[in-house]
Amino acid sequence: MPVHRDREKKESTAEEMEVEEHEQEASSSEEEDSDTSSVSEDGDSSEMDEEDCERRRMECLDEMSNLEKQFNDLKDQLYRERLSQVNNKLAEVEAGRAAEYLEPLAVLLENMQVRTKVAGIYRELCLESVKNKYDCEIQAACQHWESEKLLLFDTVQSELEEKIRRLEEDRHSIDITSGNRDWTAIRKAVATLGPHRGKADSDSPVFPFRPDRSRPILNC
């Protein structure tokens, strides 16, 4: 078995050497062909330069025109696609299905609910404040009315008491003056009728004075 393996190794190395030799020969032949072709091309290069440049220029122009056409086509296609997307999105927004519309709408609804709640609380507080102010005004008006009523009552009472006092004073002065006049009339009557007749006539109902009082009163 070892002898057989050695033979195989020798044969494989020999084959590898032959392959390397063939490759070297092929590369050398290619180099020779390239050298010969370069020599021939150098001879014809001056004639081919202008034609080659013109051909390449036309190819470049055609390529540029094709690229420009493709670019315009792509640009139009992109415009149509974007326009279609925008129209579809607008239709979704109008129908109320777009996420870009629903999310801000939810935020707006939440803010509206919060502000509505705050406005309701503020309204209740304002109504309570107005009610308290109304009650205070009513209470103040009632207190003012009571105080003015008492003041008016005191004023009227004072005026009436003053009038009563003046009337009492006037009556007292009238009683005094009328009493003096009555005693003067009695004295004159007694002097005219005499003492006995005047005493008898004083008991008669025709006598204009009251005997049961200390001072005479005229029968007006």
DRENPA-3360 file (N, C-alpha, C; in nm, 2 decimals, always signed):
BEGIN
1 = MPVHRDRE = +0.08/-0.12/+0.00/+0.00/+0.00/+0.00/+0.08/+0.13/+0.00 ~ +0.19/+0.14/+0.07/+0.27/+0.26/+0.07/+0.33/+0.28/-0.06 ~ +0.37/+0.17/-0.13/+0.44/+0.19/-0.26/+0.34/+0.24/-0.37 ~ +0.22/+0.20/-0.36/+0.11/+0.25/-0.45/+0.09/+0.39/-0.43 ~ +0.09/+0.44/-0.31/+0.06/+0.58/-0.28/+0.18/+0.66/-0.33 ~ +0.30/+0.62/-0.32/+0.41/+0.69/-0.37/+0.40/+0.71/-0.52 ~ +0.36/+0.61/-0.59/+0.35/+0.62/-0.73/+0.24/+0.72/-0.77 ~ +0.13/+0.72/-0.69/+0.02/+0.82/-0.72/+0.07/+0.96/-0.70;
9 = KKESTAEE = +0.15/+0.98/-0.60/+0.20/+1.12/-0.57/+0.30/+1.16/-0.68 ~ +0.38/+1.07/-0.73/+0.47/+1.10/-0.84/+0.40/+1.13/-0.97 ~ +0.29/+1.05/-1.00/+0.22/+1.08/-1.12/+0.15/+1.21/-1.11 ~ +0.09/+1.25/-0.99/+0.02/+1.38/-0.98/+0.12/+1.49/-0.99 ~ +0.23/+1.48/-0.93/+0.33/+1.59/-0.95/+0.38/+1.61/-1.09 ~ +0.39/+1.49/-1.16/+0.43/+1.50/-1.30/+0.32/+1.57/-1.38 ~ +0.19/+1.54/-1.36/+0.09/+1.60/-1.43/+0.08/+1.75/-1.40 ~ +0.10/+1.79/-1.28/+0.10/+1.93/-1.24/+0.21/+2.01/-1.31;
17 = MEVEEHEQ = +0.33/+1.95/-1.32/+0.44/+2.01/-1.39/+0.40/+2.03/-1.54 ~ +0.34/+1.93/-1.60/+0.30/+1.94/-1.74/+0.20/+2.05/-1.76 ~ +0.10/+2.06/-1.67/+0.00/+2.17/-1.68/+0.07/+2.31/-1.67 ~ +0.16/+2.32/-1.58/+0.23/+2.45/-1.56/+0.31/+2.48/-1.69 ~ +0.37/+2.38/-1.75/+0.45/+2.41/-1.87/+0.35/+2.46/-1.99 ~ +0.24/+2.39/-2.00/+0.14/+2.43/-2.10/+0.09/+2.57/-2.08 ~ +0.07/+2.61/-1.95/+0.02/+2.74/-1.92/+0.13/+2.85/-1.95 ~ +0.25/+2.82/-1.92/+0.36/+2.91/-1.96/+0.37/+2.93/-2.11;
25 = EASSSEEE = +0.36/+2.82/-2.18/+0.36/+2.83/-2.33/+0.25/+2.91/-2.38 ~ +0.13/+2.89/-2.32/+0.01/+2.97/-2.37/+0.03/+3.12/-2.34 ~ +0.08/+3.15/-2.22/+0.10/+3.29/-2.19/+0.20/+3.36/-2.27 ~ +0.31/+3.28/-2.31/+0.41/+3.34/-2.39/+0.36/+3.36/-2.53 ~ +0.27/+3.27/-2.58/+0.21/+3.29/-2.71/+0.12/+3.41/-2.72 ~ +0.04/+3.43/-2.61/-0.05/+3.54/-2.60/+0.03/+3.67/-2.60 ~ +0.14/+3.67/-2.53/+0.22/+3.79/-2.53/+0.27/+3.83/-2.66 ~ +0.31/+3.72/-2.73/+0.36/+3.75/-2.87/+0.25/+3.80/-2.96;
33 = DSDTSSVS = +0.13/+3.74/-2.95/+0.02/+3.79/-3.03/-0.01/+3.94/-3.00 ~ -0.01/+3.97/-2.87/-0.04/+4.11/-2.83/+0.06/+4.20/-2.88 ~ +0.18/+4.16/-2.88/+0.29/+4.25/-2.93/+0.27/+4.28/-3.08 ~ +0.24/+4.17/-3.15/+0.22/+4.19/-3.29/+0.10/+4.28/-3.32 ~ -0.01/+4.26/-3.24/-0.13/+4.34/-3.26/-0.11/+4.48/-3.23 ~ -0.03/+4.51/-3.12/+0.00/+4.65/-3.08/+0.08/+4.72/-3.19 ~ +0.17/+4.64/-3.25/+0.24/+4.71/-3.36/+0.15/+4.74/-3.48 ~ +0.06/+4.65/-3.51/-0.03/+4.68/-3.62/-0.13/+4.80/-3.59;
41 = EDGDSSEM = -0.17/+4.80/-3.46/-0.26/+4.91/-3.42/-0.19/+5.04/-3.42 ~ -0.07/+5.04/-3.39/+0.00/+5.17/-3.39/+0.01/+5.23/-3.53 ~ +0.01/+5.14/-3.62/+0.01/+5.19/-3.76/-0.12/+5.25/-3.80 ~ -0.23/+5.19/-3.76/-0.36/+5.24/-3.80/-0.43/+5.33/-3.70 ~ -0.36/+5.36/-3.59/-0.43/+5.44/-3.48/-0.46/+5.58/-3.53 ~ -0.37/+5.64/-3.61/-0.40/+5.78/-3.65/-0.52/+5.79/-3.74 ~ -0.55/+5.68/-3.81/-0.67/+5.69/-3.90/-0.80/+5.66/-3.82 ~ -0.79/+5.58/-3.72/-0.91/+5.53/-3.64/-0.94/+5.63/-3.53;
49 = DEEDCERR = -0.86/+5.72/-3.49/-0.89/+5.81/-3.38/-1.01/+5.89/-3.40 ~ -1.02/+5.96/-3.52/-1.13/+6.05/-3.54/-1.26/+5.97/-3.55 ~ -1.26/+5.86/-3.63/-1.38/+5.78/-3.64/-1.43/+5.73/-3.50 ~ -1.33/+5.68/-3.43/-1.36/+5.62/-3.30/-1.42/+5.73/-3.20 ~ -1.36/+5.85/-3.21/-1.41/+5.96/-3.12/-1.55/+6.00/-3.16 ~ -1.57/+6.01/-3.30/-1.71/+6.04/-3.34/-1.81/+5.94/-3.30 ~ -1.77/+5.81/-3.32/-1.86/+5.70/-3.28/-1.89/+5.71/-3.13 ~ -1.78/+5.72/-3.05/-1.80/+5.73/-2.91/-1.89/+5.85/-2.87;
57 = RMECLDEM = -1.87/+5.96/-2.94/-1.95/+6.08/-2.91/-2.10/+6.06/-2.93 ~ -2.12/+5.99/-3.05/-2.26/+5.96/-3.08/-2.32/+5.86/-2.98 ~ -2.24/+5.77/-2.94/-2.29/+5.67/-2.85/-2.32/+5.74/-2.71 ~ -2.23/+5.83/-2.68/-2.26/+5.91/-2.55/-2.38/+5.99/-2.56 ~ -2.40/+6.06/-2.68/-2.52/+6.14/-2.69/-2.65/+6.06/-2.69 ~ -2.64/+5.94/-2.76/-2.75/+5.85/-2.75/-2.78/+5.80/-2.61 ~ -2.67/+5.77/-2.54/-2.69/+5.73/-2.40/-2.75/+5.84/-2.31 ~ -2.70/+5.96/-2.34/-2.75/+6.07/-2.26/-2.90/+6.10/-2.29;
65 = SNLEKQFN = -2.94/+6.09/-2.42/-3.08/+6.11/-2.45/-3.16/+6.00/-2.39 ~ -3.11/+5.87/-2.40/-3.19/+5.76/-2.34/-3.20/+5.78/-2.19 ~ -3.09/+5.82/-2.12/-3.10/+5.85/-1.98/-3.20/+5.96/-1.94 ~ -3.19/+6.07/-2.03/-3.28/+6.18/-2.00/-3.43/+6.14/-2.02 ~ -3.45/+6.06/-2.12/-3.59/+6.01/-2.15/-3.63/+5.92/-2.03 ~ -3.54/+5.83/-1.99/-3.58/+5.75/-1.87/-3.60/+5.83/-1.75 ~ -3.52/+5.93/-1.73/-3.54/+6.02/-1.61/-3.67/+6.09/-1.62 ~ -3.71/+6.14/-1.74/-3.84/+6.21/-1.75/-3.95/+6.12/-1.73;
73 = DLKDQLYR = -3.94/+5.99/-1.78/-4.04/+5.90/-1.76/-4.06/+5.86/-1.61 ~ -3.94/+5.84/-1.55/-3.95/+5.81/-1.41/-4.01/+5.93/-1.32 ~ -3.97/+6.05/-1.37/-4.02/+6.16/-1.30/-4.17/+6.18/-1.31 ~ -4.22/+6.15/-1.44/-4.37/+6.16/-1.46/-4.44/+6.04/-1.38 ~ -4.38/+5.93/-1.38/-4.43/+5.82/-1.31/-4.44/+5.84/-1.16 ~ -4.33/+5.90/-1.11/-4.32/+5.94/-0.97/-4.43/+6.04/-0.93 ~ -4.44/+6.14/-1.02/-4.54/+6.24/-1.00/-4.68/+6.18/-1.00 ~ -4.71/+6.10/-1.09/-4.84/+6.03/-1.09/-4.87/+5.95/-0.97;
81 = ERLSQVNN = -4.76/+5.88/-0.93/-4.78/+5.79/-0.81/-4.80/+5.88/-0.68 ~ -4.72/+5.99/-0.67/-4.74/+6.08/-0.56/-4.88/+6.14/-0.56 ~ -4.92/+6.19/-0.68/-5.05/+6.25/-0.69/-5.16/+6.15/-0.65 ~ -5.15/+6.03/-0.70/-5.24/+5.92/-0.66/-5.24/+5.90/-0.51 ~ -5.12/+5.89/-0.45/-5.12/+5.88/-0.30/-5.18/+5.99/-0.23 ~ -5.16/+6.11/-0.28/-5.21/+6.23/-0.21/-5.37/+6.23/-0.22 ~ -5.42/+6.19/-0.34/-5.56/+6.19/-0.36/-5.62/+6.08/-0.28 ~ -5.56/+5.96/-0.27/-5.61/+5.86/-0.18/-5.61/+5.90/-0.04;
89 = KLAEVEAG = -5.50/+5.97/+0.01/-5.49/+6.01/+0.14/-5.60/+6.12/+0.17 ~ -5.62/+6.21/+0.07/-5.73/+6.31/+0.09/-5.86/+6.24/+0.10 ~ -5.89/+6.14/+0.02/-6.01/+6.07/+0.03/-6.03/+6.00/+0.16 ~ -5.92/+5.94/+0.22/-5.93/+5.88/+0.35/-5.95/+5.98/+0.46 ~ -5.89/+6.10/+0.44/-5.92/+6.21/+0.54/-6.06/+6.25/+0.54 ~ -6.11/+6.27/+0.41/-6.25/+6.32/+0.40/-6.35/+6.21/+0.45 ~ -6.31/+6.08/+0.44/-6.39/+5.97/+0.49/-6.37/+5.95/+0.64 ~ -6.27/+6.01/+0.70/-6.24/+5.99/+0.84/-6.17/+5.86/+0.87;
97 = RAAEYLEP = -6.09/+5.81/+0.78/-6.02/+5.68/+0.80/-5.87/+5.70/+0.81 ~ -5.82/+5.81/+0.78/-5.67/+5.83/+0.77/-5.61/+5.84/+0.92 ~ -5.50/+5.77/+0.94/-5.44/+5.77/+1.07/-5.38/+5.91/+1.10 ~ -5.33/+5.98/+1.00/-5.28/+6.11/+1.02/-5.39/+6.21/+1.06 ~ -5.52/+6.17/+1.03/-5.63/+6.25/+1.07/-5.69/+6.21/+1.20 ~ -5.70/+6.08/+1.22/-5.76/+6.02/+1.34/-5.68/+6.05/+1.47 ~ -5.55/+6.04/+1.46/-5.47/+6.06/+1.58/-5.48/+6.21/+1.63 ~ -5.46/+6.31/+1.55/-5.48/+6.45/+1.60/-5.62/+6.47/+1.63;
105 = LAVLLENM = -5.72/+6.41/+1.56/-5.86/+6.43/+1.60/-5.89/+6.37/+1.74 ~ -5.83/+6.26/+1.77/-5.85/+6.21/+1.91/-5.79/+6.30/+2.01 ~ -5.67/+6.36/+1.98/-5.61/+6.45/+2.08/-5.70/+6.58/+2.09 ~ -5.76/+6.63/+1.98/-5.85/+6.74/+1.98/-5.97/+6.71/+2.06 ~ -6.03/+6.59/+2.04/-6.15/+6.55/+2.12/-6.12/+6.55/+2.27 ~ -6.01/+6.49/+2.30/-5.97/+6.49/+2.44/-5.96/+6.63/+2.50 ~ -5.89/+6.71/+2.43/-5.87/+6.85/+2.47/-6.01/+6.92/+2.48 ~ -6.10/+6.89/+2.39/-6.23/+6.95/+2.39/-6.31/+6.90/+2.51;
113 = QVRTKVAG = -6.30/+6.78/+2.54/-6.37/+6.73/+2.66/-6.31/+6.79/+2.79 ~ -6.18/+6.80/+2.80/-6.12/+6.86/+2.92/-6.17/+7.01/+2.93 ~ -6.16/+7.08/+2.82/-6.20/+7.22/+2.82/-6.35/+7.24/+2.85 ~ -6.43/+7.15/+2.80/-6.57/+7.15/+2.82/-6.60/+7.13/+2.97 ~ -6.53/+7.03/+3.03/-6.54/+7.00/+3.17/-6.50/+7.12/+3.26 ~ -6.39/+7.18/+3.22/-6.34/+7.30/+3.29/-6.44/+7.42/+3.28 ~ -6.49/+7.43/+3.15/-6.59/+7.54/+3.13/-6.72/+7.52/+3.21 ~ -6.76/+7.39/+3.23/-6.88/+7.36/+3.31/-6.85/+7.39/+3.46;
121 = IYRELCLE = -6.74/+7.35/+3.51/-6.70/+7.39/+3.64/-6.70/+7.54/+3.66 ~ -6.63/+7.61/+3.57/-6.63/+7.75/+3.58/-6.77/+7.81/+3.57 ~ -6.85/+7.76/+3.49/-6.99/+7.81/+3.48/-7.06/+7.79/+3.62 ~ -7.05/+7.67/+3.68/-7.11/+7.65/+3.81/-7.06/+7.74/+3.91 ~ -6.93/+7.77/+3.91/-6.87/+7.86/+4.01/-6.92/+8.00/+3.98 ~ -6.93/+8.04/+3.86/-6.98/+8.17/+3.83/-7.13/+8.19/+3.87 ~ -7.21/+8.08/+3.85/-7.35/+8.09/+3.89/-7.36/+8.10/+4.04 ~ -7.27/+8.02/+4.11/-7.27/+8.02/+4.26/-7.23/+8.16/+4.31;
129 = SVKNKYDC = -7.13/+8.22/+4.24/-7.08/+8.35/+4.28/-7.19/+8.46/+4.26 ~ -7.26/+8.45/+4.14/-7.37/+8.54/+4.11/-7.48/+8.52/+4.21 ~ -7.51/+8.40/+4.25/-7.62/+8.37/+4.35/-7.58/+8.43/+4.48 ~ -7.45/+8.41/+4.52/-7.41/+8.46/+4.65/-7.41/+8.62/+4.65 ~ -7.37/+8.67/+4.54/-7.38/+8.82/+4.52/-7.52/+8.87/+4.53 ~ -7.61/+8.79/+4.46/-7.75/+8.83/+4.47/-7.81/+8.82/+4.61 ~ -7.77/+8.71/+4.68/-7.82/+8.70/+4.82/-7.77/+8.81/+4.90 ~ -7.64/+8.85/+4.88/-7.58/+8.96/+4.96/-7.65/+9.09/+4.93;
137 = EIQAACQH = -7.68/+9.11/+4.80/-7.75/+9.24/+4.76/-7.89/+9.24/+4.83 ~ -7.96/+9.12/+4.82/-8.09/+9.12/+4.89/-8.08/+9.14/+5.04 ~ -7.99/+9.08/+5.10/-7.97/+9.10/+5.24/-7.94/+9.25/+5.28 ~ -7.85/+9.30/+5.19/-7.81/+9.44/+5.22/-7.93/+9.54/+5.19 ~ -8.01/+9.50/+5.09/-8.13/+9.59/+5.07/-8.23/+9.58/+5.18 ~ -8.25/+9.45/+5.23/-8.34/+9.44/+5.35/-8.29/+9.51/+5.47 ~ -8.16/+9.50/+5.50/-8.10/+9.57/+5.61/-8.12/+9.72/+5.59 ~ -8.09/+9.77/+5.47/-8.10/+9.91/+5.45/-8.25/+9.95/+5.46;
145 = WESEKLLL = -8.34/+9.87/+5.42/-8.49/+9.90/+5.43/-8.53/+9.90/+5.58 ~ -8.48/+9.81/+5.65/-8.51/+9.80/+5.80/-8.46/+9.92/+5.87 ~ -8.33/+9.96/+5.84/-8.27/+10.07/+5.90/-8.34/+10.20/+5.86 ~ -8.37/+10.22/+5.73/-8.44/+10.34/+5.69/-8.58/+10.34/+5.75 ~ -8.65/+10.22/+5.76/-8.78/+10.22/+5.82/-8.78/+10.26/+5.97 ~ -8.67/+10.21/+6.04/-8.66/+10.25/+6.18/-8.63/+10.40/+6.19 ~ -8.54/+10.45/+6.10/-8.51/+10.59/+6.11/-8.63/+10.67/+6.08 ~ -8.71/+10.63/+5.98/-8.83/+10.71/+5.94/-8.93/+10.70/+6.06;
153 = FDTVQSEL = -8.94/+10.58/+6.12/-9.03/+10.57/+6.23/-8.99/+10.66/+6.35 ~ -8.86/+10.66/+6.37/-8.81/+10.75/+6.48/-8.83/+10.90/+6.45 ~ -8.81/+10.93/+6.32/-8.83/+11.07/+6.28/-8.97/+11.11/+6.29 ~ -9.06/+11.03/+6.24/-9.21/+11.06/+6.24/-9.25/+11.06/+6.39 ~ -9.20/+10.97/+6.47/-9.24/+10.97/+6.61/-9.19/+11.09/+6.68 ~ -9.07/+11.14/+6.65/-9.02/+11.26/+6.71/-9.10/+11.38/+6.66 ~ -9.13/+11.38/+6.53/-9.21/+11.50/+6.48/-9.35/+11.50/+6.55 ~ -9.41/+11.38/+6.56/-9.54/+11.37/+6.62/-9.54/+11.41/+6.77;
161 = EEKIRRLE = -9.43/+11.36/+6.84/-9.42/+11.40/+6.98/-9.39/+11.54/+7.00 ~ -9.32/+11.60/+6.90/-9.30/+11.75/+6.91/-9.43/+11.82/+6.88 ~ -9.51/+11.77/+6.79/-9.64/+11.83/+6.76/-9.73/+11.82/+6.88 ~ -9.73/+11.70/+6.94/-9.81/+11.68/+7.06/-9.77/+11.77/+7.17 ~ -9.64/+11.78/+7.19/-9.59/+11.87/+7.30/-9.63/+12.01/+7.27 ~ -9.62/+12.05/+7.14/-9.66/+12.19/+7.11/-9.81/+12.21/+7.13 ~ -9.89/+12.11/+7.09/-10.03/+12.12/+7.11/-10.07/+12.12/+7.26 ~ -9.99/+12.04/+7.34/-10.02/+12.04/+7.48/-9.98/+12.18/+7.54;
169 = EDRHSIDI = -9.87/+12.24/+7.49/-9.84/+12.37/+7.54/-9.94/+12.47/+7.49 ~ -9.98/+12.46/+7.37/-10.09/+12.55/+7.32/-10.22/+12.54/+7.40 ~ -10.26/+12.41/+7.42/-10.38/+12.39/+7.50/-10.37/+12.44/+7.64 ~ -10.25/+12.42/+7.70/-10.23/+12.47/+7.83/-10.24/+12.62/+7.84 ~ -10.18/+12.68/+7.74/-10.19/+12.83/+7.74/-10.33/+12.88/+7.71 ~ -10.40/+12.80/+7.62/-10.54/+12.84/+7.59/-10.63/+12.82/+7.72 ~ -10.61/+12.71/+7.79/-10.69/+12.68/+7.91/-10.66/+12.79/+8.01 ~ -10.54/+12.84/+8.03/-10.51/+12.94/+8.12/-10.58/+13.07/+8.09;
177 = TSGNRDWT = -10.57/+13.11/+7.96/-10.64/+13.24/+7.92/-10.79/+13.23/+7.93 ~ -10.84/+13.11/+7.88/-10.99/+13.10/+7.89/-11.04/+13.09/+8.03 ~ -10.96/+13.03/+8.12/-11.00/+13.03/+8.26/-11.00/+13.17/+8.32 ~ -10.91/+13.25/+8.29/-10.91/+13.38/+8.34/-11.03/+13.46/+8.29 ~ -11.07/+13.44/+8.17/-11.19/+13.51/+8.11/-11.32/+13.45/+8.18 ~ -11.32/+13.32/+8.21/-11.44/+13.27/+8.27/-11.46/+13.32/+8.41 ~ -11.36/+13.33/+8.49/-11.37/+13.38/+8.62/-11.41/+13.53/+8.62 ~ -11.37/+13.60/+8.52/-11.41/+13.74/+8.51/-11.56/+13.75/+8.48;
185 = AIRKAVAT = -11.61/+13.66/+8.39/-11.75/+13.66/+8.36/-11.84/+13.62/+8.48 ~ -11.79/+13.52/+8.56/-11.86/+13.48/+8.68/-11.87/+13.59/+8.78 ~ -11.76/+13.65/+8.80/-11.76/+13.77/+8.90/-11.86/+13.87/+8.85 ~ -11.86/+13.90/+8.72/-11.96/+14.00/+8.68/-12.10/+13.95/+8.69 ~ -12.13/+13.82/+8.67/-12.27/+13.77/+8.69/-12.31/+13.77/+8.83 ~ -12.22/+13.73/+8.92/-12.25/+13.73/+9.07/-12.28/+13.88/+9.11 ~ -12.20/+13.97/+9.07/-12.22/+14.11/+9.11/-12.35/+14.16/+9.06 ~ -12.40/+14.11/+8.94/-12.52/+14.16/+8.89/-12.64/+14.10/+8.95;
193 = LGPHRGKA = -12.64/+13.96/+8.98/-12.75/+13.89/+9.03/-12.76/+13.89/+9.18 ~ -12.65/+13.91/+9.24/-12.65/+13.90/+9.39/-12.59/+13.77/+9.43 ~ -12.56/+13.76/+9.56/-12.50/+13.64/+9.61/-12.59/+13.52/+9.61 ~ -12.72/+13.54/+9.66/-12.81/+13.42/+9.67/-12.86/+13.37/+9.54 ~ -12.89/+13.46/+9.45/-12.94/+13.42/+9.32/-12.83/+13.35/+9.23 ~ -12.72/+13.41/+9.25/-12.60/+13.35/+9.18/-12.57/+13.21/+9.22 ~ -12.59/+13.18/+9.36/-12.57/+13.05/+9.41/-12.67/+12.95/+9.36 ~ -12.80/+13.00/+9.36/-12.91/+12.91/+9.31/-12.90/+12.88/+9.16;
201 = DSDSPVFP = -12.86/+12.98/+9.09/-12.85/+12.96/+8.94/-12.73/+12.88/+8.90 ~ -12.64/+12.87/+8.99/-12.52/+12.79/+8.96/-12.56/+12.64/+8.95 ~ -12.67/+12.60/+9.02/-12.70/+12.46/+9.02/-12.79/+12.42/+8.90 ~ -12.84/+12.52/+8.83/-12.93/+12.49/+8.72/-12.85/+12.44/+8.60 ~ -12.92/+12.36/+8.51/-12.85/+12.31/+8.39/-12.82/+12.42/+8.29 ~ -12.88/+12.53/+8.30/-12.85/+12.64/+8.20/-12.72/+12.70/+8.23 ~ -12.67/+12.68/+8.35/-12.54/+12.75/+8.38/-12.43/+12.69/+8.30 ~ -12.35/+12.77/+8.23/-12.26/+12.72/+8.13/-12.13/+12.66/+8.19;
209 = FRPDRSRP = -12.12/+12.65/+8.32/-12.00/+12.60/+8.37/-12.02/+12.47/+8.45 ~ -11.92/+12.39/+8.47/-11.94/+12.26/+8.54/-11.89/+12.28/+8.68 ~ -11.98/+12.26/+8.78/-11.94/+12.28/+8.92/-11.85/+12.17/+8.98 ~ -11.85/+12.06/+8.91/-11.77/+11.95/+8.97/-11.62/+11.95/+8.93 ~ -11.58/+12.05/+8.87/-11.44/+12.07/+8.83/-11.38/+12.19/+8.89 ~ -11.25/+12.19/+8.91/-11.19/+12.30/+8.98/-11.18/+12.42/+8.89 ~ -11.19/+12.40/+8.76/-11.19/+12.52/+8.67/-11.30/+12.51/+8.57 ~ -11.36/+12.62/+8.54/-11.47/+12.61/+8.44/-11.43/+12.59/+8.30;
217 = ILNC = -11.52/+12.52/+8.22/-11.49/+12.49/+8.08/-11.61/+12.54/+8.01 ~ -11.58/+12.61/+7.90/-11.69/+12.66/+7.82/-11.76/+12.55/+7.75 ~ -11.89/+12.56/+7.73/-11.97/+12.46/+7.66/-11.97/+12.49/+7.52 ~ -11.86/+12.46/+7.44/-11.85/+12.49/+7.30/-11.92/+12.38/+7.21;
% end
